[in-house]
């Protein structure tokens, strides 16, 4: 709702009450206040209103909201419409008196009926929200319209908003009229309207789609400090929508939006630093902004933070923190639902019901040539409740950089890079598995066997033990997706 109108109503440039000094805030003196009080006590309504303003704003006297309320009330009862409006504000906010929404509504109505446009807008808000009166969307629309037609920018915006034309509250839905009033309010300098007008131009709502006009109004709103407009303006520069592509300006506006708390911009700013887009590549700053976005609940930033901690990108390697953020991702995604069966995920983007069907369909596409190993892997796949319980057979040609590492158990240990990397979720749009390979592959530990056909129970017992250890390690924060991953090489 609008603020109190504390602009004085004296028309002369000089204080004619007593001292004849220039009529400004700095020169209000005790003699002026005394003269105002005398005039007010003698029934001068303008003096009552101006005296109330002095007490309200602490100008020439100490702040005294009780006295401000008293004189607003006296002036309002004598027909001073600005005092009616300010008296309503006092009742609404409990300034100088107890909060009373019914009396606030009464005085908004009196001021509105006397032609005060700010009061018309606030009266409409009372009707819309049922504050101080019964909810009545038709009357809310009526007073928004009256105020808007008389040049009240707030009402123009409210008339266009979901309050009225956009969602058809109190009147029929009309996107063209919503756009019209957004435009009127925007042209009168109302920043929120600039942003909504830009959205209308961008999406073609209530008008023809026009990316150049959308960009223009996003820019106007951004320059007026509207954070989401800064983000959309950066997107415009990045994609070349409504303007020429410009990565330096993209970076500038993502940074402005991020510094103002816009979490999408934080993530995109981090990506700019990571890839050196519009600025120099800086992994430390990329990490900083991924962390800021993650702490604001941005899931994709959490995923990137896991990678940073696991690989030591922009920060020290820390598997415990990697696991912490993976857990946060999982907690967020459990609240999401599977795109196919519409059932809730049981872990990060993990639908056991749908994944089990996919695994079964793929059983015929791979084999270790050992029925015990095949059965072990198949059972692990069918029972996997998340990606780190999942096992798969890896063909030898999917490995690179195989090097001897050590001897352990009953065979040699090698290290290698798994080119594809382990799966962590199903990509519904691409109908394929999302895999964690960090663009350069995924490091794995290998057990070397002469022939998988000669495997005995001793080997399978060790595999099963290490499989359980892997899961336990994950649960105890020593892991993120997989740290120990067993691959049997066929020679």
C-alpha positions as CSV (number, residue, x, y, z in Angstrom):
1,X,0.0,0.0,0.0
2,X,1.1,3.6,-0.6
3,X,3.0,5.6,2.0
4,X,1.6,8.6,3.9
5,X,1.4,11.8,1.9
6,X,3.5,14.2,4.1
7,X,4.0,16.9,1.5
8,X,2.8,20.2,2.9
9,X,-0.2,22.0,1.4
10,X,0.9,25.6,2.0
11,X,1.2,27.3,-1.4
12,X,3.5,30.1,-0.5
13,X,7.3,29.7,-0.8
14,X,7.8,31.5,2.5
15,X,6.5,30.5,5.9
16,X,3.7,33.0,6.4
17,X,2.8,31.6,9.8
18,X,5.2,33.8,11.7
19,X,8.9,34.2,10.8
20,X,8.6,34.7,7.0
21,X,11.6,32.4,6.4
22,X,11.9,30.3,3.3
23,X,9.4,27.4,3.7
24,X,11.8,24.4,3.7
25,X,12.4,21.5,6.1
26,X,15.8,22.9,7.2
27,X,14.3,26.2,8.3
28,X,11.3,25.0,10.3
29,X,11.7,26.8,13.6
30,X,10.0,26.7,17.0
31,X,8.2,29.9,16.2
32,X,6.8,28.3,13.0
33,X,5.6,25.3,15.0
34,X,4.0,27.5,17.6
35,X,2.2,29.5,14.9
36,X,1.0,26.3,13.3
37,X,-0.4,25.1,16.6
38,X,-2.3,28.3,17.1
39,X,-3.7,28.2,13.6
40,X,-4.6,24.5,14.0
41,X,-6.3,25.1,17.4
42,X,-8.3,27.8,15.7
43,X,-9.7,25.3,13.2
44,X,-7.4,25.9,10.2
45,X,-7.5,22.5,8.4
46,X,-4.3,23.1,6.4
47,X,-2.4,24.0,9.5
48,X,-3.7,20.9,11.2
49,X,-2.4,18.7,8.3
50,X,1.0,20.5,8.2
51,X,1.4,20.3,11.9
52,X,0.7,16.6,11.8
53,X,3.4,16.2,9.1
54,X,5.9,18.0,11.4
55,X,5.3,15.5,14.2
56,X,5.2,12.6,11.8
57,X,8.5,13.5,10.1
58,X,10.3,15.0,13.1
59,X,10.7,18.4,11.3
60,X,11.3,21.3,13.6
61,X,10.1,19.3,16.6
62,X,10.6,15.8,18.1
63,X,8.8,12.9,16.5
64,X,5.5,12.4,18.2
65,X,3.3,9.9,16.3
66,X,0.4,10.3,18.9
67,X,0.3,14.1,18.1
68,X,0.6,13.4,14.4
69,X,-2.3,11.0,14.6
70,X,-4.3,13.5,16.6
71,X,-3.9,16.3,14.1
72,X,-4.4,14.1,11.0
73,X,-7.7,13.0,12.7
74,X,-8.7,16.6,13.3
75,X,-7.8,17.7,9.8
76,X,-9.6,14.7,8.3
77,X,-12.8,15.4,10.3
78,X,-12.6,18.9,8.8
79,X,-12.5,17.5,5.3
80,X,-8.8,17.6,4.4
81,X,-8.5,14.7,2.0
82,X,-4.7,14.2,2.4
83,X,-5.2,14.0,6.1
84,X,-7.9,11.3,5.5
85,X,-5.4,9.2,3.6
86,X,-2.6,9.6,6.2
87,X,-5.1,8.9,9.0
88,X,-5.9,5.6,7.2
89,X,-2.2,4.8,7.0
90,X,-1.9,5.4,10.8
91,X,-4.7,3.0,11.5
92,X,-3.4,0.4,9.1
93,X,0.2,0.4,10.5
94,X,-0.7,1.2,14.1
95,X,1.2,4.5,14.2
96,X,0.2,6.8,17.0
97,X,-2.8,4.6,17.7
98,X,-3.8,1.0,17.8
99,X,-4.0,-0.9,14.5
100,X,-7.6,-0.9,13.2
101,X,-8.2,-2.1,9.6
102,X,-11.9,-1.3,9.6
103,X,-11.1,2.4,10.4
104,X,-8.2,2.3,7.9
105,X,-10.7,1.1,5.2
106,X,-13.2,3.8,6.3
107,X,-10.7,6.7,5.8
108,X,-9.3,5.2,2.6
109,X,-12.9,5.2,1.3
110,X,-13.5,8.8,2.4
111,X,-10.2,10.0,0.8
112,X,-11.0,8.0,-2.4
113,X,-14.5,9.6,-2.7
114,X,-12.7,13.0,-2.4
115,X,-10.6,12.1,-5.5
116,X,-7.3,11.0,-3.9
117,X,-5.8,8.5,-6.3
118,X,-3.5,6.8,-3.8
119,X,-6.4,6.2,-1.6
120,X,-8.4,4.7,-4.5
121,X,-5.5,2.2,-5.0
122,X,-5.3,1.3,-1.4
123,X,-9.1,1.0,-1.1
124,X,-8.9,-1.5,-4.0
125,X,-6.2,-3.5,-2.2
126,X,-8.5,-3.6,0.9
127,X,-11.3,-5.0,-1.3
128,X,-9.0,-7.5,-3.0
129,X,-7.6,-8.9,0.3
130,X,-10.6,-8.5,2.5
131,X,-8.8,-6.2,4.9
132,X,-11.1,-4.1,7.0
133,X,-14.0,-5.1,4.8
134,X,-15.4,-8.1,3.0
135,X,-13.4,-9.4,0.0
136,X,-15.0,-8.0,-3.2
137,X,-13.0,-8.4,-6.4
138,X,-15.5,-6.5,-8.5
139,X,-15.1,-3.4,-6.2
140,X,-11.3,-3.9,-6.2
141,X,-11.3,-3.8,-10.0
142,X,-13.6,-0.7,-9.9
143,X,-11.3,1.3,-7.7
144,X,-8.1,0.1,-9.4
145,X,-9.6,1.3,-12.7
146,X,-10.7,4.7,-11.2
147,X,-7.2,5.3,-9.8
148,X,-5.4,4.1,-13.0
149,X,-7.6,6.3,-15.2
150,X,-6.5,9.2,-13.0
151,X,-2.8,8.5,-13.5
152,X,-2.0,6.4,-10.4
153,X,1.0,4.2,-11.5
154,X,0.5,1.6,-8.7
155,X,-3.1,1.1,-9.8
156,X,-2.1,0.8,-13.4
157,X,0.2,-2.0,-12.4
158,X,-2.3,-3.7,-10.1
159,X,-5.0,-3.4,-12.8
160,X,-2.8,-5.3,-15.2
161,X,-1.5,-7.8,-12.7
162,X,-3.2,-11.1,-11.6
163,X,-5.4,-8.9,-9.5
164,X,-7.6,-8.0,-12.5
165,X,-7.0,-8.4,-16.3
166,X,-4.2,-11.1,-16.2
167,X,-6.1,-13.7,-14.3
168,X,-9.6,-12.3,-14.7
169,X,-10.2,-11.4,-11.0
170,X,-13.1,-8.9,-10.7
171,X,-13.4,-8.7,-14.4
172,X,-13.0,-10.9,-17.5
173,X,-9.5,-12.1,-18.3
174,X,-8.0,-9.8,-21.0
175,X,-4.3,-10.0,-21.7
176,X,-4.4,-7.2,-24.2
177,X,-5.8,-4.8,-21.5
178,X,-3.3,-6.2,-19.0
179,X,-0.5,-5.4,-21.5
180,X,-2.0,-1.9,-22.1
181,X,-1.9,-1.1,-18.3
182,X,1.6,-2.5,-17.9
183,X,2.7,-0.2,-20.7
184,X,1.0,2.8,-19.1
185,X,2.6,2.1,-15.7
186,X,6.0,1.4,-17.3
187,X,5.9,4.7,-19.2
188,X,5.2,6.4,-15.9
189,X,8.4,5.0,-14.5
190,X,7.0,2.0,-12.5
191,X,9.8,-0.6,-12.5
192,X,7.7,-3.7,-11.7
193,X,5.6,-2.8,-14.7
194,X,8.6,-2.5,-17.0
195,X,9.6,-6.1,-16.1
196,X,6.1,-7.5,-16.7
197,X,5.8,-5.5,-19.9
198,X,9.1,-7.0,-21.0
199,X,7.8,-10.5,-20.2
200,X,4.7,-9.8,-22.3
201,X,6.8,-8.7,-25.3
202,X,9.1,-11.8,-24.8
203,X,6.3,-14.3,-24.5
204,X,3.8,-12.6,-26.9
205,X,1.2,-12.2,-24.1
206,X,-1.4,-9.5,-24.9
207,X,0.7,-8.4,-27.8
208,X,2.9,-9.7,-30.6
209,X,6.1,-11.3,-29.6
210,X,8.9,-8.7,-29.9
211,X,12.3,-9.6,-28.6
212,X,13.7,-6.1,-29.3
213,X,11.0,-4.4,-27.1
214,X,11.4,-7.1,-24.5
215,X,15.1,-6.4,-24.3
216,X,14.5,-2.7,-24.1
217,X,12.2,-3.0,-21.1
218,X,14.4,-5.6,-19.4
219,X,17.2,-3.1,-19.7
220,X,15.1,-0.2,-18.3
221,X,14.0,-2.4,-15.4
222,X,17.5,-3.6,-14.8
223,X,18.9,-0.1,-14.8
224,X,16.3,0.7,-12.1
225,X,17.6,-2.1,-9.9
226,X,15.1,-4.9,-10.7
227,X,17.1,-8.1,-10.1
228,X,15.2,-10.6,-12.3
229,X,15.4,-8.1,-15.1
230,X,19.2,-8.0,-14.7
231,X,19.2,-11.8,-15.1
232,X,16.9,-11.8,-18.2
233,X,19.0,-9.0,-19.7
234,X,22.1,-11.1,-19.3
235,X,20.3,-14.0,-21.0
236,X,19.4,-11.7,-23.9
237,X,23.1,-10.7,-24.3
238,X,24.1,-14.4,-24.0
239,X,21.6,-15.7,-26.6
240,X,21.6,-12.6,-28.8
241,X,17.8,-12.2,-28.3
242,X,16.7,-8.7,-29.1
243,X,20.2,-7.5,-29.3
244,X,23.6,-8.6,-30.5
245,X,25.3,-11.4,-28.6
246,X,27.8,-9.9,-26.1
247,X,29.5,-12.2,-23.6
248,X,31.2,-9.3,-21.7
249,X,27.8,-7.6,-21.1
250,X,26.4,-11.1,-20.3
251,X,29.0,-11.5,-17.6
252,X,28.4,-7.9,-16.3
253,X,24.6,-8.4,-15.8
254,X,24.9,-11.9,-14.4
255,X,27.3,-10.4,-11.8
256,X,25.0,-7.5,-11.0
257,X,22.1,-9.9,-10.5
258,X,24.1,-12.4,-8.5
259,X,25.4,-9.7,-6.2
260,X,21.7,-8.8,-5.6
261,X,20.9,-12.4,-4.6
262,X,19.5,-13.9,-7.8
263,X,20.5,-17.6,-7.5
264,X,20.1,-18.4,-11.2
265,X,22.5,-15.6,-12.0
266,X,24.9,-17.0,-9.3
267,X,25.0,-20.3,-11.1
268,X,25.4,-18.7,-14.6
269,X,28.1,-16.4,-13.3
270,X,30.0,-19.4,-11.9
271,X,29.7,-21.0,-15.3
272,X,31.1,-17.9,-17.0
273,X,34.1,-18.1,-14.6
274,X,34.5,-21.8,-15.2
275,X,34.5,-21.5,-19.0
276,X,36.1,-18.1,-19.4
277,X,33.0,-16.6,-21.0
278,X,32.9,-12.8,-20.9
279,X,35.8,-12.8,-18.4
280,X,39.0,-14.6,-17.7
281,X,38.7,-18.3,-16.6
282,X,38.9,-18.4,-12.8
283,X,38.0,-21.7,-11.1
284,X,38.2,-20.2,-7.6
285,X,35.6,-17.7,-8.4
286,X,33.5,-20.3,-10.2
287,X,33.6,-22.4,-7.0
288,X,32.6,-19.3,-4.9
289,X,29.5,-18.7,-7.0
290,X,28.5,-22.3,-7.3
291,X,28.7,-22.4,-3.5
292,X,26.6,-19.3,-3.1
293,X,24.0,-20.7,-5.5
294,X,24.0,-24.1,-3.8
295,X,23.4,-22.5,-0.4
296,X,20.4,-20.7,-1.9
297,X,19.0,-24.1,-2.9
298,X,20.0,-24.3,-6.5
299,X,20.2,-28.0,-7.3
300,X,22.4,-27.8,-10.4
301,X,24.9,-25.7,-8.4
302,X,25.0,-28.4,-5.8
303,X,25.9,-31.0,-8.5
304,X,28.7,-28.8,-9.8
305,X,29.9,-28.2,-6.2
306,X,30.2,-32.0,-5.8
307,X,32.5,-32.1,-8.8
308,X,34.6,-29.2,-7.5
309,X,35.1,-30.9,-4.2
310,X,35.8,-34.3,-5.7
311,X,38.3,-33.1,-8.3
312,X,39.8,-30.1,-6.3
313,X,38.6,-27.6,-8.9
314,X,38.8,-24.1,-7.4
315,X,39.1,-25.5,-3.9
316,X,40.9,-28.2,-2.0
317,X,39.8,-31.8,-2.7
318,X,37.3,-32.8,0.0
319,X,35.3,-36.0,-0.4
320,X,33.4,-35.5,2.8
321,X,32.0,-32.2,1.5
322,X,31.5,-33.7,-1.9
323,X,29.3,-36.3,-0.2
324,X,27.5,-33.7,1.8
325,X,26.4,-31.8,-1.3
326,X,25.5,-35.0,-3.1
327,X,23.2,-35.8,-0.1
328,X,21.6,-32.3,-0.4
329,X,21.0,-32.9,-4.1
330,X,19.3,-36.2,-3.3
331,X,17.2,-34.6,-0.6
332,X,16.0,-32.0,-3.2
333,X,15.3,-34.6,-5.9
334,X,13.4,-37.0,-3.6
335,X,10.7,-34.4,-3.7
336,X,10.6,-34.5,-7.5
337,X,8.7,-37.1,-9.5
338,X,9.7,-39.4,-12.4
339,X,8.7,-38.0,-15.8
340,X,7.6,-41.5,-16.9
341,X,5.5,-43.1,-14.1
342,X,4.9,-39.8,-12.2
343,X,5.9,-41.5,-8.9
344,X,8.3,-39.7,-6.5
345,X,12.0,-40.4,-6.9
346,X,13.5,-42.5,-4.1
347,X,16.9,-40.9,-4.5
348,X,18.5,-38.3,-6.7
349,X,16.7,-38.7,-10.1
350,X,16.3,-42.4,-9.3
351,X,13.1,-44.2,-10.1
352,X,13.7,-47.9,-9.1
353,X,10.5,-49.0,-10.9
354,X,11.4,-47.5,-14.3
355,X,15.2,-48.2,-14.0
356,X,14.6,-51.9,-13.2
357,X,12.7,-52.3,-16.5
358,X,15.5,-50.6,-18.4
359,X,18.1,-52.8,-16.8
360,X,16.2,-56.0,-17.6
361,X,15.8,-54.9,-21.2
362,X,19.6,-54.5,-21.4
363,X,20.6,-57.9,-19.9
364,X,20.9,-59.4,-23.3
365,X,23.3,-56.7,-24.5
366,X,26.2,-57.6,-22.3
367,X,27.9,-60.6,-20.6
368,X,31.0,-61.4,-18.6
369,X,30.9,-64.9,-20.0
370,X,30.6,-66.2,-16.5
371,X,27.1,-66.9,-15.2
372,X,27.9,-66.3,-11.6
373,X,29.3,-62.8,-12.3
374,X,26.4,-62.0,-14.6
375,X,23.9,-63.0,-12.0
376,X,25.7,-61.0,-9.3
377,X,25.7,-57.8,-11.5
378,X,22.0,-58.4,-12.5
379,X,20.8,-58.7,-9.0
380,X,22.7,-55.6,-8.0
381,X,21.1,-53.7,-10.8
382,X,17.5,-54.9,-10.0
383,X,17.9,-54.1,-6.3
384,X,19.7,-50.7,-6.7
385,X,17.9,-48.0,-4.8
386,X,20.3,-45.3,-6.0
387,X,23.3,-44.9,-8.4
388,X,26.0,-45.9,-5.9
389,X,24.4,-49.3,-5.4
390,X,24.4,-49.9,-9.1
391,X,27.0,-52.2,-10.8
392,X,27.6,-52.8,-14.5
393,X,30.0,-54.9,-16.7
394,X,32.5,-52.6,-18.4
395,X,33.9,-53.8,-21.8
396,X,37.7,-53.7,-22.0
397,X,37.6,-51.3,-24.9
398,X,35.9,-48.7,-22.7
399,X,39.1,-48.4,-20.6
400,X,42.2,-46.3,-21.3
401,X,45.5,-45.5,-19.6
402,X,45.8,-48.9,-17.8
403,X,48.8,-49.0,-15.5
404,X,50.0,-51.4,-12.8
405,X,49.3,-50.0,-9.3
406,X,49.9,-52.7,-6.7
407,X,49.3,-56.3,-5.7
408,X,46.3,-57.1,-3.4
409,X,44.3,-60.1,-2.4
410,X,44.7,-62.9,-5.0
411,X,45.6,-60.8,-8.0
412,X,47.3,-57.7,-9.3
413,X,45.7,-54.2,-9.1
414,X,45.7,-51.8,-11.9
415,X,44.4,-48.2,-12.3
416,X,42.7,-47.0,-15.5
417,X,40.3,-44.4,-16.9
418,X,36.8,-45.5,-17.6
419,X,35.8,-43.4,-20.7
420,X,32.1,-43.5,-20.2
421,X,32.0,-43.3,-16.4
422,X,29.2,-44.6,-14.1
423,X,25.6,-43.7,-14.5
424,X,23.9,-41.4,-12.0
425,X,20.4,-40.8,-13.5
426,X,18.2,-41.3,-16.5
427,X,17.9,-38.5,-19.1
428,X,14.2,-38.5,-20.0
429,X,14.5,-36.0,-22.9
430,X,17.5,-37.8,-24.5
431,X,16.3,-41.3,-23.5
432,X,19.8,-42.3,-22.3
433,X,21.8,-42.5,-19.1
434,X,23.5,-39.5,-17.6
435,X,27.0,-40.5,-16.8
436,X,29.7,-39.1,-14.5
437,X,32.9,-38.8,-16.5
438,X,34.1,-35.3,-15.8
439,X,34.8,-34.9,-19.6
440,X,38.1,-36.7,-19.2
441,X,36.9,-40.0,-18.0
442,X,36.5,-41.6,-14.6
443,X,39.3,-43.3,-12.6
444,X,38.8,-46.9,-11.6
445,X,40.6,-49.7,-9.8
446,X,41.0,-53.0,-11.8
447,X,41.5,-56.6,-10.7
448,X,43.4,-58.6,-13.3
449,X,42.2,-62.2,-13.9
450,X,43.5,-64.7,-16.4
451,X,40.1,-65.9,-17.3
452,X,36.7,-65.0,-16.0
453,X,35.5,-68.6,-16.7
454,X,37.7,-69.9,-13.9
455,X,36.3,-67.7,-11.2
456,X,35.6,-69.4,-7.9
457,X,33.6,-68.6,-4.8
458,X,36.7,-67.0,-3.2
459,X,36.7,-64.3,-5.8
460,X,33.0,-63.7,-5.7
461,X,33.1,-63.4,-2.0
462,X,35.7,-60.7,-2.3
463,X,33.7,-58.9,-4.9
464,X,30.6,-59.0,-2.7
465,X,32.6,-57.8,0.3
466,X,34.1,-54.8,-1.6
467,X,30.7,-54.0,-3.0
468,X,29.3,-53.7,0.5
469,X,32.3,-51.7,1.6
470,X,31.8,-49.3,-1.3
471,X,28.2,-48.7,-0.2
472,X,29.2,-48.3,3.5
473,X,32.0,-45.9,2.5
474,X,29.4,-43.9,0.6
475,X,27.0,-43.8,3.6
476,X,29.8,-42.7,5.9
477,X,30.8,-39.7,3.7
478,X,34.0,-41.1,2.2
479,X,32.6,-41.1,-1.3
480,X,30.5,-39.3,-3.8
481,X,29.4,-41.5,-6.8
482,X,32.1,-44.2,-6.7
483,X,35.6,-44.0,-5.3
484,X,36.4,-47.8,-5.5
485,X,34.9,-49.3,-8.6
486,X,35.8,-52.9,-9.5
487,X,36.3,-53.9,-13.1
488,X,37.5,-57.4,-14.2
489,X,39.7,-57.5,-17.2
490,X,39.5,-60.4,-19.6
491,X,42.8,-61.5,-20.9
